[in-house]
């Protein structure tokens, strides 16, 4: 049986959470030596609890920390193609345990202000206790943020739309657009055509007909809730904005990159 069909069966039988916990424990066990070595060699690096790491990445401390640092640098480079990062307000929407935004204050040094928001109370509580120079907010799944209109110059959300229903795609885009300044940049990642081979035949037909594919039967927002994004669906989502870039990075080995969408508020 193909993996995608196994996933469907696990969802129907309400066993997907159990499978996800088993995967978590396996990663924790498999990487215990390299993780212990990282802690010994980097005693000053603050790391979130393993499950918070797992929710946003995988339980490999060196890759979590150093790959995230490189990812932050790459992200800054993509953003700087379209806006000067000087005296700007920057939001990490769906920041998780600050995997990316924690590195921004040392990469972007031109008097910018950094913010992170996430629906997970535990991860935001950890961020507030451990991450400096970033202001954090705990939102809910409801598309509502405590920021005034046109407040942010840059907003990015990495693999956040991938865990939302179609209804919340539109509601959250409208809310992000509200708090984005005129001329501001919004960068979002999605599961695009690179992920087609992970879909069932029925899902592929819907995807090829430009329908958002959602695998639910689990708590919305959780890592096991998964959405797949055809190009035309995203173009319709962004119809009020100016699409600057749609980047499709080729698959490399086991790494399946998400699409990158960069849009501007005129």
C-alpha positions as a Markdown table, in Angstrom:
| # | Residue | x | y | z |
|---|---|---|---|---|
| 1 | Unk | 0.0 | 0.0 | 0.0 |
| 2 | Unk | 1.3 | 3.5 | -0.9 |
| 3 | Unk | 2.2 | 5.9 | 1.9 |
| 4 | Unk | -0.5 | 8.3 | 0.8 |
| 5 | Unk | -3.1 | 5.6 | 1.1 |
| 6 | Unk | -1.8 | 4.5 | 4.5 |
| 7 | Unk | -2.1 | 8.1 | 5.7 |
| 8 | Unk | -5.8 | 8.1 | 4.6 |
| 9 | Unk | -6.5 | 4.9 | 6.5 |
| 10 | Unk | -4.8 | 6.1 | 9.6 |
| 11 | Unk | -6.9 | 9.3 | 9.5 |
| 12 | Unk | -10.1 | 7.3 | 9.1 |
| 13 | Unk | -9.2 | 5.0 | 12.0 |
| 14 | Unk | -8.2 | 8.0 | 14.2 |
| 15 | Unk | -4.7 | 6.5 | 14.5 |
| 16 | Unk | -2.7 | 9.3 | 12.8 |
| 17 | Unk | -1.8 | 10.9 | 16.1 |
| 18 | Unk | -0.4 | 7.6 | 17.4 |
| 19 | Unk | 1.6 | 7.2 | 14.3 |
| 20 | Unk | 3.0 | 10.7 | 14.6 |
| 21 | Unk | 4.0 | 10.1 | 18.3 |
| 22 | Unk | 5.8 | 6.9 | 17.3 |
| 23 | Unk | 7.7 | 8.9 | 14.6 |
| 24 | Unk | 8.6 | 11.4 | 17.3 |
| 25 | Unk | 10.0 | 8.8 | 19.6 |
| 26 | Unk | 11.9 | 7.2 | 16.8 |
| 27 | Unk | 13.6 | 10.4 | 15.8 |
| 28 | Unk | 14.4 | 11.1 | 19.5 |
| 29 | Unk | 16.0 | 7.7 | 19.9 |
| 30 | Unk | 17.8 | 7.7 | 16.5 |
| 31 | Unk | 19.4 | 11.1 | 17.1 |
| 32 | Unk | 20.2 | 10.8 | 20.8 |
| 33 | Unk | 24.0 | 10.6 | 20.4 |
| 34 | Unk | 24.4 | 13.5 | 18.0 |
| 35 | Unk | 22.0 | 15.6 | 20.1 |
| 36 | Unk | 23.9 | 14.9 | 23.3 |
| 37 | Unk | 27.2 | 15.9 | 21.6 |
| 38 | Unk | 25.6 | 19.1 | 20.4 |
| 39 | Unk | 24.5 | 20.0 | 23.9 |
| 40 | Unk | 28.0 | 19.4 | 25.3 |
| 41 | Unk | 29.7 | 21.4 | 22.5 |
| 42 | Unk | 27.2 | 24.2 | 22.5 |
| 43 | Unk | 26.2 | 24.8 | 26.2 |
| 44 | Unk | 25.0 | 28.3 | 25.6 |
| 45 | Unk | 22.6 | 27.5 | 22.8 |
| 46 | Unk | 19.0 | 27.4 | 24.1 |
| 47 | Unk | 16.9 | 24.6 | 22.6 |
| 48 | Unk | 13.2 | 24.1 | 23.1 |
| 49 | Unk | 11.8 | 20.8 | 24.4 |
| 50 | Unk | 12.1 | 17.9 | 21.9 |
| 51 | Unk | 8.4 | 17.9 | 20.9 |
| 52 | Unk | 8.4 | 21.6 | 20.1 |
| 53 | Unk | 11.4 | 21.0 | 17.9 |
| 54 | Unk | 9.7 | 18.1 | 16.3 |
| 55 | Unk | 6.5 | 20.1 | 15.5 |
| 56 | Unk | 8.6 | 22.6 | 13.5 |
| 57 | Unk | 11.5 | 20.6 | 12.1 |
| 58 | Unk | 13.0 | 17.3 | 13.2 |
| 59 | Unk | 14.8 | 16.2 | 16.3 |
| 60 | Unk | 18.4 | 16.8 | 15.1 |
| 61 | Unk | 19.9 | 19.6 | 17.2 |
| 62 | Unk | 22.8 | 20.5 | 14.9 |
| 63 | Unk | 20.5 | 20.7 | 11.8 |
| 64 | Unk | 17.8 | 22.4 | 13.8 |
| 65 | Unk | 20.1 | 25.2 | 14.9 |
| 66 | Unk | 22.6 | 25.6 | 12.1 |
| 67 | Unk | 20.3 | 24.8 | 9.2 |
| 68 | Unk | 17.8 | 27.2 | 10.6 |
| 69 | Unk | 20.5 | 29.9 | 10.8 |
| 70 | Unk | 21.3 | 29.3 | 7.2 |
| 71 | Unk | 17.6 | 29.3 | 6.4 |
| 72 | Unk | 17.2 | 32.7 | 8.0 |
| 73 | Unk | 20.1 | 34.1 | 6.0 |
| 74 | Unk | 18.6 | 32.7 | 2.8 |
| 75 | Unk | 15.2 | 34.1 | 3.7 |
| 76 | Unk | 16.7 | 37.6 | 4.4 |
| 77 | Unk | 18.3 | 37.4 | 0.9 |
| 78 | Unk | 15.1 | 36.6 | -0.8 |
| 79 | Unk | 13.3 | 39.5 | 1.0 |
| 80 | Unk | 16.0 | 42.0 | 0.4 |
| 81 | Unk | 15.5 | 41.6 | -3.4 |
| 82 | Unk | 12.2 | 43.4 | -2.9 |
| 83 | Unk | 12.5 | 45.7 | 0.1 |
| 84 | Unk | 15.4 | 47.4 | 2.1 |
| 85 | Unk | 15.5 | 45.9 | 5.6 |
| 86 | Unk | 16.1 | 49.1 | 7.4 |
| 87 | Unk | 13.8 | 50.5 | 10.1 |
| 88 | Unk | 11.2 | 47.8 | 9.3 |
| 89 | Unk | 8.7 | 45.8 | 11.4 |
| 90 | Unk | 9.1 | 42.1 | 10.6 |
| 91 | Unk | 6.6 | 39.4 | 11.6 |
| 92 | Unk | 7.2 | 35.6 | 11.6 |
| 93 | Unk | 3.6 | 34.3 | 11.3 |
| 94 | Unk | 3.4 | 30.8 | 12.8 |
| 95 | Unk | 6.9 | 31.2 | 14.3 |
| 96 | Unk | 6.8 | 28.0 | 16.3 |
| 97 | Unk | 9.7 | 27.8 | 18.8 |
| 98 | Unk | 11.4 | 30.8 | 17.0 |
| 99 | Unk | 13.4 | 28.4 | 14.8 |
| 100 | Unk | 14.0 | 31.2 | 12.2 |
| 101 | Unk | 13.2 | 34.5 | 13.8 |
| 102 | Unk | 15.7 | 33.9 | 16.7 |
| 103 | Unk | 18.5 | 34.5 | 14.2 |
| 104 | Unk | 17.1 | 37.7 | 12.6 |
| 105 | Unk | 18.4 | 40.2 | 15.2 |
| 106 | Unk | 22.0 | 39.1 | 14.4 |
| 107 | Unk | 21.5 | 39.0 | 10.7 |
| 108 | Unk | 19.4 | 42.1 | 10.1 |
| 109 | Unk | 21.0 | 44.9 | 12.1 |
| 110 | Unk | 19.5 | 48.1 | 10.6 |
| 111 | Unk | 17.2 | 49.1 | 13.4 |
| 112 | Unk | 14.4 | 46.6 | 12.6 |
| 113 | Unk | 11.8 | 45.3 | 15.0 |
| 114 | Unk | 11.1 | 41.6 | 15.2 |
| 115 | Unk | 7.8 | 39.9 | 16.1 |
| 116 | Unk | 6.6 | 36.3 | 16.2 |
| 117 | Unk | 3.1 | 34.9 | 16.6 |
| 118 | Unk | 1.8 | 31.3 | 16.9 |
| 119 | Unk | -1.3 | 29.5 | 18.1 |
| 120 | Unk | 0.7 | 27.1 | 20.3 |
| 121 | Unk | 0.7 | 28.4 | 23.9 |
| 122 | Unk | 3.6 | 26.2 | 25.0 |
| 123 | Unk | 5.9 | 27.3 | 22.2 |
| 124 | Unk | 5.1 | 31.0 | 22.7 |
| 125 | Unk | 5.7 | 30.6 | 26.5 |
| 126 | Unk | 9.1 | 29.0 | 25.8 |
| 127 | Unk | 10.0 | 31.8 | 23.3 |
| 128 | Unk | 9.1 | 34.6 | 25.8 |
| 129 | Unk | 11.4 | 33.0 | 28.4 |
| 130 | Unk | 14.3 | 32.2 | 26.1 |
| 131 | Unk | 14.5 | 34.3 | 23.0 |
| 132 | Unk | 15.7 | 37.9 | 23.2 |
| 133 | Unk | 15.0 | 40.9 | 21.0 |
| 134 | Unk | 11.8 | 39.4 | 19.6 |
| 135 | Unk | 8.3 | 40.3 | 20.7 |
| 136 | Unk | 6.0 | 37.3 | 20.8 |
| 137 | Unk | 2.2 | 36.9 | 20.7 |
| 138 | Unk | 0.0 | 33.9 | 21.2 |
| 139 | Unk | -2.8 | 33.9 | 18.6 |
| 140 | Unk | -5.6 | 31.5 | 18.1 |
| 141 | Unk | -6.6 | 29.6 | 14.9 |
| 142 | Unk | -9.1 | 32.5 | 14.3 |
| 143 | Unk | -7.7 | 34.9 | 11.9 |
| 144 | Unk | -7.2 | 37.8 | 14.3 |
| 145 | Unk | -4.0 | 39.5 | 15.3 |
| 146 | Unk | -3.5 | 42.3 | 17.9 |
| 147 | Unk | -1.6 | 44.6 | 15.5 |
| 148 | Unk | -2.9 | 47.8 | 13.9 |
| 149 | Unk | -3.5 | 48.2 | 10.2 |
| 150 | Unk | -0.5 | 48.6 | 8.0 |
| 151 | Unk | 1.9 | 47.8 | 10.9 |
| 152 | Unk | 4.3 | 45.4 | 9.3 |
| 153 | Unk | 6.7 | 46.0 | 6.4 |
| 154 | Unk | 7.6 | 42.3 | 6.0 |
| 155 | Unk | 5.5 | 39.2 | 7.0 |
| 156 | Unk | 6.6 | 35.6 | 6.3 |
| 157 | Unk | 5.0 | 32.3 | 7.1 |
| 158 | Unk | 6.9 | 29.1 | 6.5 |
| 159 | Unk | 4.7 | 26.0 | 6.2 |
| 160 | Unk | 1.8 | 27.6 | 7.9 |
| 161 | Unk | -0.8 | 27.5 | 5.1 |
| 162 | Unk | 0.1 | 23.8 | 4.8 |
| 163 | Unk | -1.8 | 23.1 | 8.0 |
| 164 | Unk | -5.0 | 25.2 | 7.4 |
| 165 | Unk | -8.4 | 24.6 | 5.8 |
| 166 | Unk | -9.5 | 26.4 | 2.7 |
| 167 | Unk | -11.7 | 28.8 | 4.7 |
| 168 | Unk | -8.8 | 29.8 | 6.9 |
| 169 | Unk | -6.6 | 30.3 | 3.9 |
| 170 | Unk | -8.8 | 33.2 | 2.8 |
| 171 | Unk | -9.4 | 34.5 | 6.3 |
| 172 | Unk | -5.8 | 34.5 | 7.3 |
| 173 | Unk | -4.6 | 36.1 | 4.1 |
| 174 | Unk | -7.1 | 38.9 | 4.6 |
| 175 | Unk | -5.8 | 39.4 | 8.2 |
| 176 | Unk | -2.2 | 39.4 | 7.1 |
| 177 | Unk | -3.0 | 41.8 | 4.3 |
| 178 | Unk | -4.7 | 44.1 | 6.9 |
| 179 | Unk | -1.6 | 44.3 | 9.1 |
| 180 | Unk | 0.8 | 44.6 | 6.1 |
| 181 | Unk | 1.9 | 48.1 | 5.2 |
| 182 | Unk | 1.4 | 49.5 | 1.7 |
| 183 | Unk | 4.5 | 48.5 | -0.3 |
| 184 | Unk | 5.1 | 45.7 | 2.2 |
| 185 | Unk | 6.2 | 42.1 | 1.4 |
| 186 | Unk | 4.5 | 38.9 | 2.3 |
| 187 | Unk | 6.4 | 35.6 | 1.8 |
| 188 | Unk | 4.5 | 32.3 | 2.2 |
| 189 | Unk | 5.5 | 28.7 | 1.5 |
| 190 | Unk | 3.1 | 26.0 | 0.2 |
| 191 | Unk | 3.1 | 22.3 | -0.8 |
| 192 | Unk | 2.9 | 22.7 | -4.6 |
| 193 | Unk | 3.6 | 20.5 | -7.6 |
| 194 | Unk | 6.7 | 18.9 | -5.9 |
| 195 | Unk | 4.2 | 17.1 | -3.6 |
| 196 | Unk | 1.9 | 15.7 | -6.3 |
| 197 | Unk | 3.4 | 12.2 | -6.0 |
| 198 | Unk | 2.4 | 12.2 | -2.4 |
| 199 | Unk | -1.3 | 12.5 | -3.3 |
| 200 | Unk | -3.8 | 9.7 | -3.9 |
| 201 | Unk | -5.2 | 9.3 | -7.4 |
| 202 | Unk | -8.4 | 11.1 | -6.3 |
| 203 | Unk | -6.4 | 13.9 | -4.7 |
| 204 | Unk | -4.3 | 14.3 | -7.8 |
| 205 | Unk | -7.5 | 14.7 | -9.9 |
| 206 | Unk | -8.7 | 17.5 | -7.6 |
| 207 | Unk | -5.2 | 19.1 | -7.5 |
| 208 | Unk | -5.0 | 19.1 | -11.3 |
| 209 | Unk | -8.4 | 20.8 | -11.4 |
| 210 | Unk | -6.9 | 23.6 | -9.3 |
| 211 | Unk | -8.6 | 22.6 | -6.1 |
| 212 | Unk | -6.9 | 22.9 | -2.7 |
| 213 | Unk | -6.4 | 19.4 | -1.3 |
| 214 | Unk | -6.8 | 19.1 | 2.5 |
| 215 | Unk | -6.2 | 16.1 | 4.6 |
| 216 | Unk | -8.1 | 16.7 | 7.8 |
| 217 | Unk | -9.8 | 14.4 | 10.4 |
| 218 | Unk | -7.3 | 15.9 | 12.8 |
| 219 | Unk | -6.9 | 19.1 | 14.8 |
| 220 | Unk | -6.5 | 22.0 | 12.3 |
| 221 | Unk | -3.1 | 23.6 | 12.7 |
| 222 | Unk | -1.5 | 20.4 | 13.9 |
| 223 | Unk | 1.5 | 19.0 | 11.9 |
| 224 | Unk | -0.6 | 16.1 | 10.7 |
| 225 | Unk | -3.2 | 18.4 | 9.1 |
| 226 | Unk | -2.0 | 18.9 | 5.6 |
| 227 | Unk | -2.9 | 21.1 | 2.6 |
| 228 | Unk | -1.6 | 20.9 | -1.0 |
| 229 | Unk | -1.7 | 24.0 | -3.2 |
| 230 | Unk | -2.2 | 24.2 | -7.0 |
| 231 | Unk | -0.8 | 27.3 | -8.7 |
| 232 | Unk | -4.1 | 28.7 | -9.8 |
| 233 | Unk | -5.6 | 28.4 | -6.3 |
| 234 | Unk | -2.7 | 30.5 | -4.9 |
| 235 | Unk | -3.0 | 33.0 | -7.7 |
| 236 | Unk | -6.7 | 33.4 | -6.8 |
| 237 | Unk | -5.8 | 33.8 | -3.1 |
| 238 | Unk | -3.4 | 36.6 | -4.0 |
| 239 | Unk | -5.7 | 38.4 | -6.4 |
| 240 | Unk | -5.6 | 41.6 | -4.3 |
| 241 | Unk | -1.8 | 41.6 | -4.2 |
| 242 | Unk | 1.0 | 41.9 | -6.7 |
| 243 | Unk | 2.7 | 38.6 | -7.2 |
| 244 | Unk | 6.5 | 39.3 | -7.3 |
| 245 | Unk | 7.8 | 35.7 | -7.4 |
| 246 | Unk | 6.7 | 32.1 | -7.5 |
| 247 | Unk | 9.7 | 30.0 | -6.8 |
| 248 | Unk | 9.7 | 26.2 | -7.3 |
| 249 | Unk | 12.9 | 24.7 | -6.0 |
| 250 | Unk | 13.8 | 21.3 | -7.7 |
| 251 | Unk | 13.5 | 18.1 | -5.5 |
| 252 | Unk | 16.9 | 16.9 | -4.3 |
| 253 | Unk | 17.1 | 13.4 | -3.0 |
| 254 | Unk | 14.7 | 13.0 | -0.1 |
| 255 | Unk | 14.3 | 16.7 | 0.3 |
| 256 | Unk | 11.0 | 18.0 | -1.2 |
| 257 | Unk | 11.1 | 21.8 | -1.1 |
| 258 | Unk | 7.9 | 23.8 | -0.7 |
| 259 | Unk | 7.0 | 26.5 | -3.2 |
| 260 | Unk | 7.8 | 30.1 | -2.2 |
| 261 | Unk | 5.4 | 32.8 | -3.0 |
| 262 | Unk | 6.4 | 36.5 | -2.6 |
| 263 | Unk | 3.7 | 39.1 | -3.0 |
| 264 | Unk | 3.5 | 42.9 | -2.4 |
| 265 | Unk | 0.7 | 45.0 | -1.1 |
| 266 | Unk | 0.3 | 47.8 | -3.7 |
